[in-house]
Amino acid sequence: MIEARLRIRAALHGRSMEDAARDILRSALSTEDPRPRDLGRAIHARFAAFGVDLPDIPRGPSRQPPDLAV
């Protein structure tokens, strides 16, 4: 289904499927995603819009990793 749609799109623009796919990828990856990359930053940004300042909480391991040495 996707391949057929890409073939049609490429034909409408007079180009090869590979060229059309490269153009689609180039345009999709050329813009930077403005959204935060993690949940904590997303929550902070959401509440900051309402004037709420959430404190930064340092992250660390929640527990000691198990010793796997035999």
C-alpha positions in Angstrom: 0.0 0.0 0.0 2.7 2.5 1.0 4.9 1.4 -2.0 2.0 2.0 -4.4 1.3 5.4 -2.9 4.9 6.4 -3.2 5.0 5.1 -6.8 2.0 7.3 -7.7 3.4 10.3 -5.9 6.7 9.9 -7.7 5.0 9.5 -11.1 2.9 12.7 -10.5 6.1 14.6 -9.9 8.0 13.0 -12.8 10.7 11.3 -10.6 11.8 7.9 -9.5 10.5 6.3 -6.3 14.0 6.5 -4.7 14.2 10.2 -5.5 10.7 10.8 -4.1 11.5 8.8 -0.9 14.8 10.7 -0.4 12.9 14.0 -0.8 10.3 12.9 1.7 12.9 11.9 4.3 15.0 15.0 3.7 12.0 17.3 4.3 10.8 15.3 7.4 14.3 15.4 9.0 15.2 18.9 8.1 13.0 20.5 10.7 13.8 20.3 14.4 11.1 18.9 16.6 10.2 21.7 19.1 8.7 19.2 21.6 10.7 18.3 24.7 12.5 15.0 24.4 11.5 13.5 27.7 8.4 13.4 29.9 9.9 15.5 32.8 10.6 18.4 30.5 7.2 18.1 28.8 5.5 18.3 32.3 7.7 21.2 33.3 6.9 23.1 30.1 3.2 22.4 30.5 3.0 23.8 34.0 5.4 26.7 33.3 2.7 28.1 30.9 0.5 28.5 34.0 3.2 30.2 36.1 4.0 27.1 38.2 7.7 26.6 38.7 8.5 22.9 39.4 11.8 22.2 41.2 14.5 20.2 39.4 14.9 17.0 41.2 18.3 15.3 40.7 18.1 11.9 39.2 20.0 8.9 40.3 19.7 5.1 40.4 16.6 4.0 42.4 18.5 1.1 43.8 21.9 -0.5 43.6 22.2 -2.7 40.6 22.6 -6.4 41.3 26.0 -7.9 41.4 26.1 -10.5 38.6 29.6 -11.7 39.3 29.8 -15.4 40.0 
